[in-house]
Amino acid sequence: MKVKIVAIGNSYSSDDGLALVALRELRKVKLPKWVKLVEIGSDPLRILKEVKGCDKLIVLDAILTGRAPPGTLHKFKLSEVEELRKLTLHRLDIGTVTKLALLLTEDPPREVIILGLEPKRIGPGSSLSEEVLNGLRKLVKEVLREISTLSYG
């Protein structure tokens, strides 16, 4: 079993950097050897090279629904990607890019999970809102839960 956790976001755009902060928190945890943490940054097309060679892909990003309070945890399976079309903060939505990557790779993951938090503010700034900071623990805990259900094999 090989799991890749990829974080998408811009650390200079307030809450859009939440996935990068979550990835830093995950680096502090002793994770199994078969878990790889990858920082994609603000270019979701970089995910194209990361989908190959893993059994499970977990994508972390800010997910703006406009229907939930800031800091709310969102979790989607890739099959629910149509609902995500307008939810990303990047030019190309993460669901479409991930589906494209899966079509282009010879060895796609068996499972793709998209996790994120509802942002409060997006714009110039390097700090996260209080609501998103409070939600980070939930996001990291959910990633760890996803990993704990797996075993190497």
KOLROLO-982110 format. One record per residue: residue in one letter; z, y negated, x negated of N, C-alpha, C in turn; residue number from 1. Coordinates in nm, 2 decimals, padded with zeros to 4 digits, m for minus. Last residue first. Layout:
<recs>
   resn      n_Z      n_Y      n_X     ca_Z     ca_Y     ca_X      c_Z      c_Y      c_X   resi
      A        Z        Y        X        Z        Y        X        Z        Y        X    NUM
...
</recs>
This chain:
<recs>
   resn      n_Z      n_Y      n_X     ca_Z     ca_Y     ca_X      c_Z      c_Y      c_X   resi
      G    00.21    00.35   m00.09    00.16    00.48   m00.08    00.01    00.49   m00.06    153
      Y    00.51    00.18   m00.01    00.40    00.20   m00.11    00.35    00.34   m00.09    152
      S    00.55    00.07    00.33    00.60    00.14    00.21    00.48    00.16    00.12    151
      L    00.66   m00.18    00.57    00.56   m00.11    00.49    00.63   m00.03    00.38    150
      T    00.84   m00.34    00.68    00.79   m00.23    00.76    00.69   m00.14    00.69    149
      S    00.89   m00.54    00.50    00.99   m00.43    00.50    00.94   m00.32    00.59    148
      I    00.68   m00.73    00.54    00.68   m00.64    00.42    00.77   m00.52    00.44    147
      E    00.77   m00.84    00.78    00.64   m00.78    00.78    00.63   m00.68    00.66    146
      R    01.01   m00.95    00.69    01.01   m00.85    00.79    00.88   m00.77    00.79    145
      L    00.92   m01.15    00.52    00.99   m01.04    00.47    01.00   m00.92    00.56    144
      V    00.80   m01.31    00.72    00.72   m01.25    00.61    00.79   m01.13    00.55    143
      E    01.03   m01.39    00.86    00.92   m01.31    00.93    00.83   m01.24    00.83    142
      K    01.17   m01.54    00.67    01.23   m01.41    00.72    01.12   m01.33    00.79    141
      V    00.99   m01.75    00.64    01.01   m01.66    00.52    01.07   m01.53    00.57    140
      L    01.02   m01.86    00.90    00.89   m01.82    00.85    00.90   m01.72    00.73    139
      K    01.29   m01.92    00.91    01.23   m01.83    01.01    01.10   m01.77    00.96    138
      R    01.30   m02.11    00.71    01.38   m01.99    00.70    01.33   m01.88    00.79    137
      L    01.15   m02.32    00.81    01.10   m02.25    00.69    01.18   m02.11    00.68    136
      G    01.26   m02.48    01.01    01.18   m02.36    01.05    01.14   m02.27    00.93    135
      N    01.37   m02.69    00.87    01.46   m02.60    00.94    01.39   m02.47    00.98    134
      L    01.14   m02.81    00.78    01.23   m02.76    00.68    01.33   m02.66    00.75    133
      V    01.04   m02.89    01.03    00.97   m02.79    00.95    01.06   m02.73    00.85    132
      E    01.23   m03.09    01.09    01.21   m02.97    01.18    01.14   m02.86    01.11    131
      E    01.21   m03.27    00.88    01.34   m03.20    00.90    01.32   m03.07    00.99    130
      S    00.89   m03.25    00.72    00.98   m03.31    00.82    01.11   m03.22    00.83    129
      L    00.85   m03.25    00.36    00.83   m03.19    00.49    00.93   m03.25    00.59    128
      S    00.69   m03.48    00.14    00.81   m03.41    00.19    00.78   m03.36    00.33    127
      S    00.47   m03.63    00.05    00.50   m03.50   m00.02    00.62   m03.43    00.03    126
      G    00.21   m03.80    00.21    00.35   m03.77    00.19    00.37   m03.64    00.13    125
      P   m00.03   m03.87    00.46    00.02   m03.89    00.32    00.17   m03.87    00.31    124
      G   m00.01   m03.61    00.71   m00.06   m03.74    00.66    00.00   m03.76    00.52    123
      I    00.15   m03.49    00.98    00.04   m03.46    00.89   m00.01   m03.59    00.84    122
      R    00.44   m03.38    01.13    00.36   m03.49    01.08    00.27   m03.44    00.97    121
      K    00.51   m03.13    01.24    00.55   m03.26    01.31    00.46   m03.37    01.26    120
      P    00.36   m02.81    01.28    00.40   m02.93    01.20    00.44   m03.04    01.29    119
      E    00.47   m02.49    01.35    00.41   m02.61    01.42    00.45   m02.73    01.33    118
      L    00.40   m02.25    01.10    00.50   m02.33    01.18    00.42   m02.44    01.24    117
      G    00.27   m01.91    01.07    00.29   m02.05    01.03    00.39   m02.12    01.12    116
      L    00.06   m01.64    01.00    00.19   m01.69    01.03    00.20   m01.84    00.99    115
      I   m00.16   m01.38    01.07   m00.15   m01.53    01.04   m00.02   m01.58    01.09    114
      I   m00.25   m01.07    00.94   m00.15   m01.15    01.02   m00.16   m01.29    00.97    113
      V   m00.45   m00.80    00.93   m00.44   m00.94    00.89   m00.35   m01.01    00.99    112
      E   m00.52   m00.47    00.81   m00.44   m00.56    00.90   m00.44   m00.70    00.84    111
      R   m00.68   m00.36    00.62   m00.67   m00.29    00.75   m00.60   m00.38    00.85    110
      P   m00.89   m00.56    00.42   m00.76   m00.51    00.46   m00.77   m00.45    00.60    109
      P   m01.21   m00.44    00.29   m01.13   m00.54    00.37   m00.99   m00.48    00.40    108
      D   m01.42   m00.40    00.07   m01.29   m00.33    00.08   m01.19   m00.42    00.16    107
      E   m01.64   m00.56    00.06   m01.66   m00.41    00.07   m01.53   m00.34    00.10    106
      T   m01.66   m00.87    00.24   m01.60   m00.78    00.14   m01.63   m00.63    00.17    105
      L   m01.77   m01.01    00.45   m01.84   m01.01    00.32   m01.78   m00.92    00.22    104
      L   m01.60   m00.98    00.67   m01.74   m00.94    00.68   m01.81   m00.92    00.54    103
      L   m01.38   m01.11    00.57   m01.37   m00.97    00.60   m01.51   m00.91    00.61    102
      A   m01.47   m01.37    00.56   m01.43   m01.30    00.43   m01.43   m01.15    00.46    101
      L   m01.50   m01.43    00.83   m01.61   m01.43    00.74   m01.58   m01.35    00.61    100
      K   m01.23   m01.41    00.91   m01.32   m01.32    00.96   m01.45   m01.31    00.88     99
      T   m01.13   m01.63    00.76   m01.08   m01.50    00.73   m01.18   m01.39    00.79     98
      V   m01.27   m01.85    00.88   m01.29   m01.82    00.73   m01.24   m01.68    00.70     97
      T   m01.17   m01.83    01.14   m01.31   m01.81    01.11   m01.34   m01.78    00.97     96
      G   m00.89   m01.88    01.09   m00.94   m01.76    01.15   m01.08   m01.73    01.13     95
      I   m00.88   m02.13    00.98   m00.85   m02.02    00.89   m00.89   m01.89    00.96     94
      D   m01.15   m02.36    01.03   m01.03   m02.30    01.07   m01.01   m02.17    01.00     93
      L   m01.25   m02.61    00.81   m01.28   m02.48    00.86   m01.16   m02.41    00.91     92
      R   m01.09   m02.83    00.75   m01.22   m02.85    00.81   m01.27   m02.72    00.87     91
      H   m00.75   m02.78    00.86   m00.85   m02.79    00.76   m00.99   m02.80    00.83     90
      L   m00.55   m02.73    01.03   m00.56   m02.86    00.99   m00.67   m02.88    00.88     89
      T   m00.61   m02.52    01.32   m00.60   m02.54    01.18   m00.61   m02.69    01.15     88
      L   m00.67   m02.50    01.59   m00.53   m02.51    01.55   m00.51   m02.54    01.40     87
      K   m00.91   m02.44    01.71   m00.87   m02.58    01.70   m00.73   m02.60    01.64     86
      R   m00.91   m02.15    01.69   m01.02   m02.23    01.65   m00.98   m02.38    01.63     85
      L   m00.72   m01.97    01.78   m00.69   m02.05    01.66   m00.79   m02.15    01.63     84
      E   m00.82   m01.81    01.97   m00.72   m01.91    02.01   m00.69   m02.00    01.90     83
      E   m00.98   m01.65    01.82   m01.05   m01.75    01.90   m00.95   m01.85    01.95     82
      V   m00.80   m01.46    01.70   m00.85   m01.58    01.62   m00.92   m01.68    01.71     81
      E   m00.67   m01.23    01.77   m00.65   m01.35    01.85   m00.71   m01.48    01.79     80
      S   m00.73   m01.06    01.56   m00.80   m01.04    01.69   m00.78   m01.16    01.79     79
      L   m00.54   m01.12    01.37   m00.68   m01.18    01.36   m00.76   m01.16    01.49     78
      K   m00.24   m01.22    01.54   m00.32   m01.11    01.47   m00.46   m01.17    01.46     77
      F    00.00   m01.47    01.48   m00.12   m01.43    01.54   m00.18   m01.31    01.46     76
      K    00.28   m01.67    01.52    00.23   m01.55    01.46    00.11   m01.50    01.54     75
      H    00.48   m01.95    01.46    00.37   m01.89    01.53    00.32   m01.77    01.45     74
      L    00.79   m02.12    01.50    00.72   m02.01    01.43    00.60   m01.96    01.52     73
      T    00.84   m02.47    01.52    00.82   m02.34    01.59    00.74   m02.24    01.51     72
      G    00.83   m02.71    01.40    00.91   m02.61    01.34    00.91   m02.47    01.41     71
      P    00.79   m02.91    01.69    00.77   m02.89    01.54    00.87   m02.79    01.49     70
      P    00.73   m02.73    02.00    00.81   m02.83    01.92    00.78   m02.80    01.77     69
      A    00.40   m02.67    02.12    00.53   m02.62    02.08    00.60   m02.73    02.00     68
      R    00.15   m02.76    02.16    00.22   m02.70    02.28    00.36   m02.65    02.24     67
      G    00.01   m02.82    01.94    00.04   m02.93    02.03    00.11   m02.88    02.15     66
      T   m00.06   m02.64    01.74   m00.10   m02.61    01.88   m00.08   m02.73    01.97     65
      L   m00.11   m02.61    01.42   m00.09   m02.72    01.52   m00.15   m02.67    01.65     64
      I    00.02   m02.45    01.16   m00.06   m02.42    01.28   m00.02   m02.52    01.39     63
      A    00.00   m02.42    00.82    00.05   m02.50    00.93   m00.04   m02.47    01.05     62
      D    00.01   m02.08    00.70   m00.05   m02.21    00.71    00.03   m02.29    00.82     61
      L   m00.04   m01.76    00.54    00.05   m01.87    00.58   m00.01   m02.00    00.59     60
      V   m00.15   m01.44    00.60   m00.20   m01.58    00.57   m00.09   m01.67    00.63     59
      I   m00.15   m01.13    00.47   m00.06   m01.22    00.55   m00.10   m01.36    00.51     58
      L   m00.31   m00.83    00.47   m00.32   m00.97    00.43   m00.24   m01.05    00.53     57
      K   m00.30   m00.50    00.36   m00.25   m00.60    00.46   m00.26   m00.74    00.40     56
      D   m00.43   m00.38    00.16   m00.42   m00.31    00.28   m00.38   m00.40    00.40     55
      C   m00.68   m00.52   m00.06   m00.54   m00.51   m00.01   m00.54   m00.44    00.12     54
      G   m00.94   m00.56   m00.16   m00.84   m00.48   m00.23   m00.70   m00.48   m00.18     53
      K   m01.02   m00.89   m00.06   m01.06   m00.77   m00.12   m00.94   m00.69   m00.18     52
      V   m00.93   m01.14    00.00   m00.92   m01.04    00.11   m00.95   m00.90    00.05     51
      E   m00.97   m01.33   m00.19   m00.84   m01.27   m00.19   m00.83   m01.16   m00.09     50
      K   m01.22   m01.46   m00.18   m01.20   m01.36   m00.29   m01.06   m01.29   m00.28     49
      L   m01.19   m01.61    00.05   m01.29   m01.52    00.04   m01.27   m01.42   m00.07     48
      I   m01.00   m01.81    00.02   m00.95   m01.68    00.08   m01.06   m01.57    00.07     47
      R   m01.13   m02.04   m00.04   m01.08   m01.95   m00.15   m01.02   m01.82   m00.11     46
      L   m01.17   m02.17    00.19   m01.28   m02.08    00.14   m01.23   m02.00    00.03     45
      P   m00.96   m02.35    00.23   m00.95   m02.22    00.29   m01.06   m02.12    00.25     44
      D   m00.82   m02.55    00.02   m00.95   m02.50    00.03   m00.95   m02.36    00.09     43
      S   m00.56   m02.63   m00.05   m00.62   m02.69    00.07   m00.77   m02.65    00.09     42
      G   m00.40   m02.33   m00.17   m00.41   m02.48   m00.16   m00.49   m02.52   m00.04     41
      I   m00.35   m02.07   m00.22   m00.49   m02.11   m00.20   m00.50   m02.26   m00.21     40
      E   m00.14   m01.87   m00.40   m00.15   m02.00   m00.35   m00.30   m02.05   m00.34     39
      V   m00.02   m01.55   m00.34   m00.14   m01.63   m00.38   m00.13   m01.76   m00.32     38
      L    00.16   m01.26   m00.43    00.17   m01.40   m00.37    00.05   m01.48   m00.43     37
      K    00.16   m00.92   m00.36    00.10   m01.03   m00.45    00.11   m01.16   m00.37     36
      V    00.33   m00.63   m00.37    00.31   m00.75   m00.29    00.27   m00.86   m00.39     35
      W    00.40   m00.41   m00.52    00.27   m00.40   m00.45    00.25   m00.52   m00.36     34
      K    00.66   m00.44   m00.61    00.54   m00.46   m00.70    00.41   m00.47   m00.63     33
      P    00.86   m00.61   m00.36    00.80   m00.49   m00.42    00.68   m00.53   m00.51     32
      L    01.05   m00.90   m00.46    00.96   m00.83   m00.38    00.91   m00.71   m00.44     31
      K    01.32   m01.08   m00.48    01.27   m00.97   m00.55    01.18   m00.89   m00.45     30
      V    01.26   m01.43   m00.42    01.30   m01.30   m00.37    01.24   m01.19   m00.45     29
      K    01.13   m01.65   m00.51    01.27   m01.64   m00.55    01.33   m01.50   m00.51     28
      R    00.89   m01.65   m00.38    00.89   m01.62   m00.53    01.03   m01.60   m00.58     27
      L    00.95   m01.74   m00.13    00.93   m01.60   m00.15    00.93   m01.56   m00.29     26
      E    00.96   m02.02   m00.19    01.08   m01.95   m00.15    01.07   m01.80   m00.17     25
      R    00.69   m02.06   m00.24    00.79   m02.08   m00.35    00.92   m02.01   m00.32     24
      L    00.59   m02.01    00.01    00.55   m01.92   m00.09    00.65   m01.94   m00.21     23
      A    00.70   m02.23    00.15    00.74   m02.09    00.19    00.71   m02.00    00.08     22
      V    00.55   m02.43    00.03    00.69   m02.43    00.01    00.75   m02.29    00.04     21
      L    00.30   m02.36    00.13    00.32   m02.36   m00.02    00.47   m02.36   m00.05     20
      A    00.33   m02.40    00.40    00.30   m02.27    00.35    00.33   m02.26    00.20     19
      L    00.37   m02.69    00.42    00.48   m02.59    00.45    00.45   m02.45    00.40     18
      G    00.19   m02.89    00.38    00.23   m02.82    00.27    00.34   m02.71    00.29     17
      D    00.17   m03.03    00.62    00.06   m02.94    00.58    00.09   m02.85    00.46     16
      D    00.37   m03.21    00.63    00.40   m03.08    00.68    00.29   m02.98    00.66     15
      S    00.23   m03.41    00.38    00.35   m03.38    00.46    00.37   m03.24    00.50     14
      S    00.03   m03.38    00.19    00.00   m03.42    00.33    00.11   m03.37    00.42     13
      Y    00.05   m03.27   m00.06    00.05   m03.42   m00.05    00.02   m03.47    00.09     12
      S    00.01   m03.00   m00.04    00.15   m03.05   m00.06    00.16   m03.20   m00.06     11
      N   m00.17   m02.84    00.18   m00.18   m02.95    00.09   m00.04   m03.01    00.08     10
      G   m00.26   m02.49    00.23   m00.20   m02.62    00.26   m00.21   m02.72    00.15      9
      I   m00.19   m02.14    00.24   m00.29   m02.25    00.25   m00.22   m02.38    00.29      8
      A   m00.11   m01.85    00.08   m00.05   m01.98    00.14   m00.16   m02.08    00.13      7
      V   m00.11   m01.51    00.12   m00.18   m01.62    00.08   m00.13   m01.75    00.15      6
      I   m00.01   m01.21    00.02    00.04   m01.32    00.10   m00.02   m01.44    00.04      5
      K   m00.12   m00.88    00.02   m00.14   m01.01   m00.03   m00.09   m01.11    00.07      4
      V   m00.01   m00.55   m00.05   m00.01   m00.66    00.04   m00.03   m00.79   m00.03      3
      K   m00.09   m00.21   m00.06   m00.09   m00.34   m00.13   m00.10   m00.45   m00.03      2
      M    00.00    00.12   m00.08    00.00    00.00    00.00    00.00   m00.12   m00.09      1
</recs>
